[in-house]
Amino acid sequence: MNLTTALARFLIFPGLLRGAGAWFLLWVERKAVALMQGRIGPPFMQPFFDFIKLLGKDSAAWGLPGC
């Protein structure tokens, strides 16, 4: 294993674990809040769907003509 492969594994793998953990904790938080309010709550894939929706949005360019 060379240095670049070891560095990539060291930097990317923990990031993937943290991202999956954050996704799960966000879903748990939304589900808990919904249950406290007497609602059903979001499906498990909702944070992923929200992220895809965010990628499709246009950025706002303030103060530019034609916007």
CHARMM internal coordinates of N, CA and C (Angstrom, degrees):
IC EDIT
DIST 1 N 1 CA 1.4474
DIST 1 CA 1 C 1.5282
ANGL 1 N 1 CA 1 C 107.40
DIST 1 C 2 N 1.3155
ANGL 1 CA 1 C 2 N 115.45
DIHE 1 N 1 CA 1 C 2 N 126.84
DIST 2 N 2 CA 1.4568
ANGL 1 C 2 N 2 CA 118.28
DIHE 1 CA 1 C 2 N 2 CA -179.41
DIST 2 CA 2 C 1.5298
ANGL 2 N 2 CA 2 C 110.70
DIHE 1 C 2 N 2 CA 2 C -89.20
DIST 2 C 3 N 1.2923
ANGL 2 CA 2 C 3 N 116.14
DIHE 2 N 2 CA 2 C 3 N 177.87
DIST 3 N 3 CA 1.4601
ANGL 2 C 3 N 3 CA 122.18
DIHE 2 CA 2 C 3 N 3 CA -173.49
DIST 3 CA 3 C 1.5288
ANGL 3 N 3 CA 3 C 112.42
DIHE 2 C 3 N 3 CA 3 C -65.97
DIST 3 C 4 N 1.3226
ANGL 3 CA 3 C 4 N 117.17
DIHE 3 N 3 CA 3 C 4 N -40.70
DIST 4 N 4 CA 1.4664
ANGL 3 C 4 N 4 CA 119.14
DIHE 3 CA 3 C 4 N 4 CA -177.84
DIST 4 CA 4 C 1.5253
ANGL 4 N 4 CA 4 C 111.50
DIHE 3 C 4 N 4 CA 4 C -67.45
DIST 4 C 5 N 1.3106
ANGL 4 CA 4 C 5 N 117.69
DIHE 4 N 4 CA 4 C 5 N -38.44
DIST 5 N 5 CA 1.4654
ANGL 4 C 5 N 5 CA 120.52
DIHE 4 CA 4 C 5 N 5 CA 177.86
DIST 5 CA 5 C 1.5224
ANGL 5 N 5 CA 5 C 110.67
DIHE 4 C 5 N 5 CA 5 C -65.86
DIST 5 C 6 N 1.3225
ANGL 5 CA 5 C 6 N 116.25
DIHE 5 N 5 CA 5 C 6 N -43.06
DIST 6 N 6 CA 1.4623
ANGL 5 C 6 N 6 CA 120.05
DIHE 5 CA 5 C 6 N 6 CA 178.77
DIST 6 CA 6 C 1.5234
ANGL 6 N 6 CA 6 C 110.93
DIHE 5 C 6 N 6 CA 6 C -64.07
DIST 6 C 7 N 1.3238
ANGL 6 CA 6 C 7 N 117.43
DIHE 6 N 6 CA 6 C 7 N -41.04
DIST 7 N 7 CA 1.4543
ANGL 6 C 7 N 7 CA 121.09
DIHE 6 CA 6 C 7 N 7 CA 178.76
DIST 7 CA 7 C 1.5222
ANGL 7 N 7 CA 7 C 111.47
DIHE 6 C 7 N 7 CA 7 C -66.10
DIST 7 C 8 N 1.3222
ANGL 7 CA 7 C 8 N 117.00
DIHE 7 N 7 CA 7 C 8 N -40.83
DIST 8 N 8 CA 1.4602
ANGL 7 C 8 N 8 CA 120.64
DIHE 7 CA 7 C 8 N 8 CA 178.44
DIST 8 CA 8 C 1.5265
ANGL 8 N 8 CA 8 C 110.77
DIHE 7 C 8 N 8 CA 8 C -63.56
DIST 8 C 9 N 1.3039
ANGL 8 CA 8 C 9 N 116.99
DIHE 8 N 8 CA 8 C 9 N -43.52
DIST 9 N 9 CA 1.4662
ANGL 8 C 9 N 9 CA 120.05
DIHE 8 CA 8 C 9 N 9 CA 178.18
DIST 9 CA 9 C 1.5199
ANGL 9 N 9 CA 9 C 111.70
DIHE 8 C 9 N 9 CA 9 C -64.60
DIST 9 C 10 N 1.3191
ANGL 9 CA 9 C 10 N 116.62
DIHE 9 N 9 CA 9 C 10 N -37.35
DIST 10 N 10 CA 1.4632
ANGL 9 C 10 N 10 CA 121.15
DIHE 9 CA 9 C 10 N 10 CA -179.07
DIST 10 CA 10 C 1.5300
ANGL 10 N 10 CA 10 C 111.43
DIHE 9 C 10 N 10 CA 10 C -68.45
DIST 10 C 11 N 1.3368
ANGL 10 CA 10 C 11 N 117.44
DIHE 10 N 10 CA 10 C 11 N -35.90
DIST 11 N 11 CA 1.4539
ANGL 10 C 11 N 11 CA 121.02
DIHE 10 CA 10 C 11 N 11 CA -176.31
DIST 11 CA 11 C 1.5311
ANGL 11 N 11 CA 11 C 113.27
DIHE 10 C 11 N 11 CA 11 C -90.12
DIST 11 C 12 N 1.3117
ANGL 11 CA 11 C 12 N 118.42
DIHE 11 N 11 CA 11 C 12 N -37.63
DIST 12 N 12 CA 1.4666
ANGL 11 C 12 N 12 CA 121.62
DIHE 11 CA 11 C 12 N 12 CA -173.72
DIST 12 CA 12 C 1.5123
ANGL 12 N 12 CA 12 C 111.91
DIHE 11 C 12 N 12 CA 12 C -82.45
DIST 12 C 13 N 1.3049
ANGL 12 CA 12 C 13 N 119.45
DIHE 12 N 12 CA 12 C 13 N -44.73
DIST 13 N 13 CA 1.4573
ANGL 12 C 13 N 13 CA 121.22
DIHE 12 CA 12 C 13 N 13 CA -173.94
DIST 13 CA 13 C 1.5233
ANGL 13 N 13 CA 13 C 113.03
DIHE 12 C 13 N 13 CA 13 C -60.54
DIST 13 C 14 N 1.3363
ANGL 13 CA 13 C 14 N 119.96
DIHE 13 N 13 CA 13 C 14 N -47.76
DIST 14 N 14 CA 1.4772
ANGL 13 C 14 N 14 CA 118.41
DIHE 13 CA 13 C 14 N 14 CA 177.25
DIST 14 CA 14 C 1.5262
ANGL 14 N 14 CA 14 C 112.39
DIHE 13 C 14 N 14 CA 14 C -62.48
DIST 14 C 15 N 1.3274
ANGL 14 CA 14 C 15 N 117.00
DIHE 14 N 14 CA 14 C 15 N -33.05
DIST 15 N 15 CA 1.4618
ANGL 14 C 15 N 15 CA 120.46
DIHE 14 CA 14 C 15 N 15 CA 177.87
DIST 15 CA 15 C 1.5176
ANGL 15 N 15 CA 15 C 111.75
DIHE 14 C 15 N 15 CA 15 C -64.45
DIST 15 C 16 N 1.3199
ANGL 15 CA 15 C 16 N 116.61
DIHE 15 N 15 CA 15 C 16 N -38.68
DIST 16 N 16 CA 1.4659
ANGL 15 C 16 N 16 CA 120.07
DIHE 15 CA 15 C 16 N 16 CA 177.70
DIST 16 CA 16 C 1.5202
ANGL 16 N 16 CA 16 C 110.96
DIHE 15 C 16 N 16 CA 16 C -66.81
DIST 16 C 17 N 1.3299
ANGL 16 CA 16 C 17 N 116.21
DIHE 16 N 16 CA 16 C 17 N -39.96
DIST 17 N 17 CA 1.4614
ANGL 16 C 17 N 17 CA 119.49
DIHE 16 CA 16 C 17 N 17 CA 178.24
DIST 17 CA 17 C 1.5253
ANGL 17 N 17 CA 17 C 111.46
DIHE 16 C 17 N 17 CA 17 C -65.66
DIST 17 C 18 N 1.3229
ANGL 17 CA 17 C 18 N 116.08
DIHE 17 N 17 CA 17 C 18 N -42.24
DIST 18 N 18 CA 1.4623
ANGL 17 C 18 N 18 CA 119.38
DIHE 17 CA 17 C 18 N 18 CA 179.38
DIST 18 CA 18 C 1.5222
ANGL 18 N 18 CA 18 C 110.91
DIHE 17 C 18 N 18 CA 18 C -66.02
DIST 18 C 19 N 1.3239
ANGL 18 CA 18 C 19 N 117.02
DIHE 18 N 18 CA 18 C 19 N -38.98
DIST 19 N 19 CA 1.4630
ANGL 18 C 19 N 19 CA 120.42
DIHE 18 CA 18 C 19 N 19 CA 178.78
DIST 19 CA 19 C 1.5208
ANGL 19 N 19 CA 19 C 111.83
DIHE 18 C 19 N 19 CA 19 C -63.93
DIST 19 C 20 N 1.3302
ANGL 19 CA 19 C 20 N 116.74
DIHE 19 N 19 CA 19 C 20 N -42.89
DIST 20 N 20 CA 1.4619
ANGL 19 C 20 N 20 CA 120.26
DIHE 19 CA 19 C 20 N 20 CA 178.04
DIST 20 CA 20 C 1.5232
ANGL 20 N 20 CA 20 C 110.93
DIHE 19 C 20 N 20 CA 20 C -66.69
DIST 20 C 21 N 1.3174
ANGL 20 CA 20 C 21 N 116.98
DIHE 20 N 20 CA 20 C 21 N -38.67
DIST 21 N 21 CA 1.4602
ANGL 20 C 21 N 21 CA 120.36
DIHE 20 CA 20 C 21 N 21 CA 178.11
DIST 21 CA 21 C 1.5213
ANGL 21 N 21 CA 21 C 111.71
DIHE 20 C 21 N 21 CA 21 C -66.69
DIST 21 C 22 N 1.3274
ANGL 21 CA 21 C 22 N 116.68
DIHE 21 N 21 CA 21 C 22 N -40.56
DIST 22 N 22 CA 1.4655
ANGL 21 C 22 N 22 CA 120.36
DIHE 21 CA 21 C 22 N 22 CA 178.43
DIST 22 CA 22 C 1.5152
ANGL 22 N 22 CA 22 C 110.81
DIHE 21 C 22 N 22 CA 22 C -65.34
DIST 22 C 23 N 1.3439
ANGL 22 CA 22 C 23 N 117.13
DIHE 22 N 22 CA 22 C 23 N -39.77
DIST 23 N 23 CA 1.4621
ANGL 22 C 23 N 23 CA 121.41
DIHE 22 CA 22 C 23 N 23 CA 178.40
DIST 23 CA 23 C 1.5324
ANGL 23 N 23 CA 23 C 109.29
DIHE 22 C 23 N 23 CA 23 C -61.32
DIST 23 C 24 N 1.3203
ANGL 23 CA 23 C 24 N 117.04
DIHE 23 N 23 CA 23 C 24 N -45.80
DIST 24 N 24 CA 1.4570
ANGL 23 C 24 N 24 CA 121.07
DIHE 23 CA 23 C 24 N 24 CA -178.98
DIST 24 CA 24 C 1.5324
ANGL 24 N 24 CA 24 C 111.34
DIHE 23 C 24 N 24 CA 24 C -64.90
DIST 24 C 25 N 1.3359
ANGL 24 CA 24 C 25 N 117.08
DIHE 24 N 24 CA 24 C 25 N -43.49
DIST 25 N 25 CA 1.4642
ANGL 24 C 25 N 25 CA 120.21
DIHE 24 CA 24 C 25 N 25 CA -179.38
DIST 25 CA 25 C 1.5279
ANGL 25 N 25 CA 25 C 111.86
DIHE 24 C 25 N 25 CA 25 C -67.39
DIST 25 C 26 N 1.3193
ANGL 25 CA 25 C 26 N 117.18
DIHE 25 N 25 CA 25 C 26 N -34.52
DIST 26 N 26 CA 1.4621
ANGL 25 C 26 N 26 CA 119.94
DIHE 25 CA 25 C 26 N 26 CA 175.90
DIST 26 CA 26 C 1.5209
ANGL 26 N 26 CA 26 C 110.66
DIHE 25 C 26 N 26 CA 26 C -64.47
DIST 26 C 27 N 1.3253
ANGL 26 CA 26 C 27 N 116.42
DIHE 26 N 26 CA 26 C 27 N -41.97
DIST 27 N 27 CA 1.4660
ANGL 26 C 27 N 27 CA 120.31
DIHE 26 CA 26 C 27 N 27 CA 178.10
DIST 27 CA 27 C 1.5339
ANGL 27 N 27 CA 27 C 110.75
DIHE 26 C 27 N 27 CA 27 C -64.60
DIST 27 C 28 N 1.3329
ANGL 27 CA 27 C 28 N 117.20
DIHE 27 N 27 CA 27 C 28 N -42.80
DIST 28 N 28 CA 1.4665
ANGL 27 C 28 N 28 CA 120.58
DIHE 27 CA 27 C 28 N 28 CA 179.25
DIST 28 CA 28 C 1.5231
ANGL 28 N 28 CA 28 C 110.20
DIHE 27 C 28 N 28 CA 28 C -62.42
DIST 28 C 29 N 1.3254
ANGL 28 CA 28 C 29 N 117.29
DIHE 28 N 28 CA 28 C 29 N -42.19
DIST 29 N 29 CA 1.4628
ANGL 28 C 29 N 29 CA 120.35
DIHE 28 CA 28 C 29 N 29 CA -179.85
DIST 29 CA 29 C 1.5278
ANGL 29 N 29 CA 29 C 110.88
DIHE 28 C 29 N 29 CA 29 C -63.09
DIST 29 C 30 N 1.3205
ANGL 29 CA 29 C 30 N 117.04
DIHE 29 N 29 CA 29 C 30 N -46.47
DIST 30 N 30 CA 1.4656
ANGL 29 C 30 N 30 CA 120.17
DIHE 29 CA 29 C 30 N 30 CA 179.08
DIST 30 CA 30 C 1.5197
ANGL 30 N 30 CA 30 C 111.51
DIHE 29 C 30 N 30 CA 30 C -63.16
DIST 30 C 31 N 1.3166
ANGL 30 CA 30 C 31 N 116.42
DIHE 30 N 30 CA 30 C 31 N -40.12
DIST 31 N 31 CA 1.4572
ANGL 30 C 31 N 31 CA 120.64
DIHE 30 CA 30 C 31 N 31 CA -179.85
DIST 31 CA 31 C 1.5290
ANGL 31 N 31 CA 31 C 110.45
DIHE 30 C 31 N 31 CA 31 C -65.55
DIST 31 C 32 N 1.3313
ANGL 31 CA 31 C 32 N 117.56
DIHE 31 N 31 CA 31 C 32 N -42.62
DIST 32 N 32 CA 1.4635
ANGL 31 C 32 N 32 CA 121.47
DIHE 31 CA 31 C 32 N 32 CA -179.43
DIST 32 CA 32 C 1.5273
ANGL 32 N 32 CA 32 C 111.05
DIHE 31 C 32 N 32 CA 32 C -65.35
DIST 32 C 33 N 1.3182
ANGL 32 CA 32 C 33 N 117.02
DIHE 32 N 32 CA 32 C 33 N -42.73
DIST 33 N 33 CA 1.4594
ANGL 32 C 33 N 33 CA 120.18
DIHE 32 CA 32 C 33 N 33 CA 178.88
DIST 33 CA 33 C 1.5276
ANGL 33 N 33 CA 33 C 110.10
DIHE 32 C 33 N 33 CA 33 C -63.97
DIST 33 C 34 N 1.3128
ANGL 33 CA 33 C 34 N 117.13
DIHE 33 N 33 CA 33 C 34 N -40.99
DIST 34 N 34 CA 1.4628
ANGL 33 C 34 N 34 CA 120.24
DIHE 33 CA 33 C 34 N 34 CA 179.06
DIST 34 CA 34 C 1.5254
ANGL 34 N 34 CA 34 C 110.87
DIHE 33 C 34 N 34 CA 34 C -64.67
DIST 34 C 35 N 1.3206
ANGL 34 CA 34 C 35 N 117.92
DIHE 34 N 34 CA 34 C 35 N -41.24
DIST 35 N 35 CA 1.4610
ANGL 34 C 35 N 35 CA 119.92
DIHE 34 CA 34 C 35 N 35 CA 179.18
DIST 35 CA 35 C 1.5213
ANGL 35 N 35 CA 35 C 111.45
DIHE 34 C 35 N 35 CA 35 C -66.92
DIST 35 C 36 N 1.3367
ANGL 35 CA 35 C 36 N 118.08
DIHE 35 N 35 CA 35 C 36 N -35.47
DIST 36 N 36 CA 1.4579
ANGL 35 C 36 N 36 CA 120.60
DIHE 35 CA 35 C 36 N 36 CA 177.18
DIST 36 CA 36 C 1.5278
ANGL 36 N 36 CA 36 C 111.10
DIHE 35 C 36 N 36 CA 36 C -66.61
DIST 36 C 37 N 1.3250
ANGL 36 CA 36 C 37 N 116.82
DIHE 36 N 36 CA 36 C 37 N -28.11
DIST 37 N 37 CA 1.4536
ANGL 36 C 37 N 37 CA 121.13
DIHE 36 CA 36 C 37 N 37 CA -179.82
DIST 37 CA 37 C 1.5286
ANGL 37 N 37 CA 37 C 112.07
DIHE 36 C 37 N 37 CA 37 C -92.51
DIST 37 C 38 N 1.3185
ANGL 37 CA 37 C 38 N 116.88
DIHE 37 N 37 CA 37 C 38 N 3.59
DIST 38 N 38 CA 1.4537
ANGL 37 C 38 N 38 CA 121.02
DIHE 37 CA 37 C 38 N 38 CA 177.83
DIST 38 CA 38 C 1.5182
ANGL 38 N 38 CA 38 C 114.34
DIHE 37 C 38 N 38 CA 38 C 79.66
DIST 38 C 39 N 1.3243
ANGL 38 CA 38 C 39 N 117.01
DIHE 38 N 38 CA 38 C 39 N 21.68
DIST 39 N 39 CA 1.4640
ANGL 38 C 39 N 39 CA 121.20
DIHE 38 CA 38 C 39 N 39 CA 178.01
DIST 39 CA 39 C 1.5297
ANGL 39 N 39 CA 39 C 109.33
DIHE 38 C 39 N 39 CA 39 C -107.58
DIST 39 C 40 N 1.3147
ANGL 39 CA 39 C 40 N 116.37
DIHE 39 N 39 CA 39 C 40 N 172.36
DIST 40 N 40 CA 1.4696
ANGL 39 C 40 N 40 CA 120.91
DIHE 39 CA 39 C 40 N 40 CA -179.35
DIST 40 CA 40 C 1.5224
ANGL 40 N 40 CA 40 C 111.10
DIHE 39 C 40 N 40 CA 40 C -77.29
DIST 40 C 41 N 1.3169
ANGL 40 CA 40 C 41 N 116.83
DIHE 40 N 40 CA 40 C 41 N -45.14
DIST 41 N 41 CA 1.4507
ANGL 40 C 41 N 41 CA 120.53
DIHE 40 CA 40 C 41 N 41 CA -179.53
DIST 41 CA 41 C 1.5160
ANGL 41 N 41 CA 41 C 111.89
DIHE 40 C 41 N 41 CA 41 C 103.94
DIST 41 C 42 N 1.3394
ANGL 41 CA 41 C 42 N 116.61
DIHE 41 N 41 CA 41 C 42 N 170.73
DIST 42 N 42 CA 1.4637
ANGL 41 C 42 N 42 CA 120.85
DIHE 41 CA 41 C 42 N 42 CA -175.28
DIST 42 CA 42 C 1.5245
ANGL 42 N 42 CA 42 C 111.97
DIHE 41 C 42 N 42 CA 42 C -78.17
DIST 42 C 43 N 1.3405
ANGL 42 CA 42 C 43 N 116.12
DIHE 42 N 42 CA 42 C 43 N 155.96
DIST 43 N 43 CA 1.4682
ANGL 42 C 43 N 43 CA 118.43
DIHE 42 CA 42 C 43 N 43 CA 172.30
DIST 43 CA 43 C 1.5317
ANGL 43 N 43 CA 43 C 110.37
DIHE 42 C 43 N 43 CA 43 C -69.67
DIST 43 C 44 N 1.3057
ANGL 43 CA 43 C 44 N 116.53
DIHE 43 N 43 CA 43 C 44 N 166.13
DIST 44 N 44 CA 1.4636
ANGL 43 C 44 N 44 CA 121.77
DIHE 43 CA 43 C 44 N 44 CA -174.99
DIST 44 CA 44 C 1.5222
ANGL 44 N 44 CA 44 C 112.37
DIHE 43 C 44 N 44 CA 44 C -60.76
DIST 44 C 45 N 1.3237
ANGL 44 CA 44 C 45 N 117.98
DIHE 44 N 44 CA 44 C 45 N -34.73
DIST 45 N 45 CA 1.4585
ANGL 44 C 45 N 45 CA 121.46
DIHE 44 CA 44 C 45 N 45 CA -175.83
DIST 45 CA 45 C 1.5301
ANGL 45 N 45 CA 45 C 112.98
DIHE 44 C 45 N 45 CA 45 C -84.90
DIST 45 C 46 N 1.3261
ANGL 45 CA 45 C 46 N 119.74
DIHE 45 N 45 CA 45 C 46 N 3.47
DIST 46 N 46 CA 1.4551
ANGL 45 C 46 N 46 CA 121.69
DIHE 45 CA 45 C 46 N 46 CA -175.10
DIST 46 CA 46 C 1.5298
ANGL 46 N 46 CA 46 C 113.91
DIHE 45 C 46 N 46 CA 46 C -59.02
DIST 46 C 47 N 1.3421
ANGL 46 CA 46 C 47 N 121.50
DIHE 46 N 46 CA 46 C 47 N -42.66
DIST 47 N 47 CA 1.4763
ANGL 46 C 47 N 47 CA 118.85
DIHE 46 CA 46 C 47 N 47 CA 176.90
DIST 47 CA 47 C 1.5308
ANGL 47 N 47 CA 47 C 112.57
DIHE 46 C 47 N 47 CA 47 C -59.91
DIST 47 C 48 N 1.3213
ANGL 47 CA 47 C 48 N 117.61
DIHE 47 N 47 CA 47 C 48 N -35.66
DIST 48 N 48 CA 1.4623
ANGL 47 C 48 N 48 CA 121.12
DIHE 47 CA 47 C 48 N 48 CA 177.20
DIST 48 CA 48 C 1.5260
ANGL 48 N 48 CA 48 C 110.33
DIHE 47 C 48 N 48 CA 48 C -65.99
DIST 48 C 49 N 1.3337
ANGL 48 CA 48 C 49 N 117.37
DIHE 48 N 48 CA 48 C 49 N -44.30
DIST 49 N 49 CA 1.4581
ANGL 48 C 49 N 49 CA 121.23
DIHE 48 CA 48 C 49 N 49 CA 179.10
DIST 49 CA 49 C 1.5315
ANGL 49 N 49 CA 49 C 110.65
DIHE 48 C 49 N 49 CA 49 C -63.57
DIST 49 C 50 N 1.3257
ANGL 49 CA 49 C 50 N 117.28
DIHE 49 N 49 CA 49 C 50 N -38.36
DIST 50 N 50 CA 1.4599
ANGL 49 C 50 N 50 CA 120.79
DIHE 49 CA 49 C 50 N 50 CA 177.63
DIST 50 CA 50 C 1.5266
ANGL 50 N 50 CA 50 C 111.03
DIHE 49 C 50 N 50 CA 50 C -64.26
DIST 50 C 51 N 1.3201
ANGL 50 CA 50 C 51 N 116.88
DIHE 50 N 50 CA 50 C 51 N -38.99
DIST 51 N 51 CA 1.4597
ANGL 50 C 51 N 51 CA 121.08
DIHE 50 CA 50 C 51 N 51 CA 178.93
DIST 51 CA 51 C 1.5288
ANGL 51 N 51 CA 51 C 110.81
DIHE 50 C 51 N 51 CA 51 C -65.74
DIST 51 C 52 N 1.3223
ANGL 51 CA 51 C 52 N 117.37
DIHE 51 N 51 CA 51 C 52 N -43.45
DIST 52 N 52 CA 1.4658
ANGL 51 C 52 N 52 CA 121.14
DIHE 51 CA 51 C 52 N 52 CA 178.17
DIST 52 CA 52 C 1.5247
ANGL 52 N 52 CA 52 C 110.14
DIHE 51 C 52 N 52 CA 52 C -62.98
DIST 52 C 53 N 1.3318
ANGL 52 CA 52 C 53 N 117.36
DIHE 52 N 52 CA 52 C 53 N -40.67
DIST 53 N 53 CA 1.4606
ANGL 52 C 53 N 53 CA 121.15
DIHE 52 CA 52 C 53 N 53 CA 177.66
DIST 53 CA 53 C 1.5248
ANGL 53 N 53 CA 53 C 110.77
DIHE 52 C 53 N 53 CA 53 C -63.16
DIST 53 C 54 N 1.3277
ANGL 53 CA 53 C 54 N 117.29
DIHE 53 N 53 CA 53 C 54 N -40.16
DIST 54 N 54 CA 1.4572
ANGL 53 C 54 N 54 CA 121.61
DIHE 53 CA 53 C 54 N 54 CA 178.85
DIST 54 CA 54 C 1.5275
ANGL 54 N 54 CA 54 C 111.21
DIHE 53 C 54 N 54 CA 54 C -63.63
DIST 54 C 55 N 1.3355
ANGL 54 CA 54 C 55 N 117.60
DIHE 54 N 54 CA 54 C 55 N -38.59
DIST 55 N 55 CA 1.4625
ANGL 54 C 55 N 55 CA 120.46
DIHE 54 CA 54 C 55 N 55 CA 178.98
DIST 55 CA 55 C 1.5235
ANGL 55 N 55 CA 55 C 111.97
DIHE 54 C 55 N 55 CA 55 C -64.62
DIST 55 C 56 N 1.3331
ANGL 55 CA 55 C 56 N 116.90
DIHE 55 N 55 CA 55 C 56 N -29.58
DIST 56 N 56 CA 1.4532
ANGL 55 C 56 N 56 CA 120.71
DIHE 55 CA 55 C 56 N 56 CA -177.85
DIST 56 CA 56 C 1.5150
ANGL 56 N 56 CA 56 C 114.49
DIHE 55 C 56 N 56 CA 56 C -83.57
DIST 56 C 57 N 1.3173
ANGL 56 CA 56 C 57 N 118.10
DIHE 56 N 56 CA 56 C 57 N -9.02
DIST 57 N 57 CA 1.4606
ANGL 56 C 57 N 57 CA 120.75
DIHE 56 CA 56 C 57 N 57 CA -178.01
DIST 57 CA 57 C 1.5233
ANGL 57 N 57 CA 57 C 110.79
DIHE 56 C 57 N 57 CA 57 C -79.66
DIST 57 C 58 N 1.3410
ANGL 57 CA 57 C 58 N 115.03
DIHE 57 N 57 CA 57 C 58 N 148.34
DIST 58 N 58 CA 1.4476
ANGL 57 C 58 N 58 CA 120.21
DIHE 57 CA 57 C 58 N 58 CA 175.80
DIST 58 CA 58 C 1.5262
ANGL 58 N 58 CA 58 C 109.62
DIHE 57 C 58 N 58 CA 58 C -82.68
DIST 58 C 59 N 1.2979
ANGL 58 CA 58 C 59 N 115.01
DIHE 58 N 58 CA 58 C 59 N 147.49
DIST 59 N 59 CA 1.4589
ANGL 58 C 59 N 59 CA 118.06
DIHE 58 CA 58 C 59 N 59 CA 176.65
DIST 59 CA 59 C 1.5181
ANGL 59 N 59 CA 59 C 108.37
DIHE 58 C 59 N 59 CA 59 C -82.39
DIST 59 C 60 N 1.3080
ANGL 59 CA 59 C 60 N 116.15
DIHE 59 N 59 CA 59 C 60 N 145.75
DIST 60 N 60 CA 1.4504
ANGL 59 C 60 N 60 CA 121.65
DIHE 59 CA 59 C 60 N 60 CA 179.88
DIST 60 CA 60 C 1.5179
ANGL 60 N 60 CA 60 C 109.21
DIHE 59 C 60 N 60 CA 60 C -83.80
DIST 60 C 61 N 1.3089
ANGL 60 CA 60 C 61 N 115.99
DIHE 60 N 60 CA 60 C 61 N 128.36
DIST 61 N 61 CA 1.4677
ANGL 60 C 61 N 61 CA 121.36
DIHE 60 CA 60 C 61 N 61 CA 176.56
DIST 61 CA 61 C 1.5250
ANGL 61 N 61 CA 61 C 106.84
DIHE 60 C 61 N 61 CA 61 C -109.64
DIST 61 C 62 N 1.3000
ANGL 61 CA 61 C 62 N 116.52
DIHE 61 N 61 CA 61 C 62 N 101.28
DIST 62 N 62 CA 1.4508
ANGL 61 C 62 N 62 CA 121.89
DIHE 61 CA 61 C 62 N 62 CA -174.48
DIST 62 CA 62 C 1.5301
ANGL 62 N 62 CA 62 C 110.63
DIHE 61 C 62 N 62 CA 62 C -81.71
DIST 62 C 63 N 1.3092
ANGL 62 CA 62 C 63 N 115.69
DIHE 62 N 62 CA 62 C 63 N 135.42
DIST 63 N 63 CA 1.4471
ANGL 62 C 63 N 63 CA 120.91
DIHE 62 CA 62 C 63 N 63 CA 174.24
DIST 63 CA 63 C 1.5149
ANGL 63 N 63 CA 63 C 114.78
DIHE 62 C 63 N 63 CA 63 C 84.39
DIST 63 C 64 N 1.3250
ANGL 63 CA 63 C 64 N 118.12
DIHE 63 N 63 CA 63 C 64 N 1.02
DIST 64 N 64 CA 1.4550
ANGL 63 C 64 N 64 CA 120.18
DIHE 63 CA 63 C 64 N 64 CA 178.50
DIST 64 CA 64 C 1.5286
ANGL 64 N 64 CA 64 C 109.29
DIHE 63 C 64 N 64 CA 64 C -93.68
DIST 64 C 65 N 1.3287
ANGL 64 CA 64 C 65 N 117.59
DIHE 64 N 64 CA 64 C 65 N 140.29
DIST 65 N 65 CA 1.4613
ANGL 64 C 65 N 65 CA 118.94
DIHE 64 CA 64 C 65 N 65 CA 179.92
DIST 65 CA 65 C 1.5263
ANGL 65 N 65 CA 65 C 111.03
DIHE 64 C 65 N 65 CA 65 C -68.17
DIST 65 C 66 N 1.3093
ANGL 65 CA 65 C 66 N 115.17
DIHE 65 N 65 CA 65 C 66 N 144.12
DIST 66 N 66 CA 1.4637
ANGL 65 C 66 N 66 CA 120.40
DIHE 65 CA 65 C 66 N 66 CA 178.21
DIST 66 CA 66 C 1.5121
ANGL 66 N 66 CA 66 C 114.14
DIHE 65 C 66 N 66 CA 66 C 87.49
DIST 66 C 67 N 1.3186
ANGL 66 CA 66 C 67 N 119.31
DIHE 66 N 66 CA 66 C 67 N 6.60
DIST 67 N 67 CA 1.4509
ANGL 66 C 67 N 67 CA 121.73
DIHE 66 CA 66 C 67 N 67 CA 179.78
DIST 67 CA 67 C 1.4988
ANGL 67 N 67 CA 67 C 111.45
DIHE 66 C 67 N 67 CA 67 C -97.72
END
COOR INIT
IC SEED 1 N 1 CA 1 C
IC BUILD
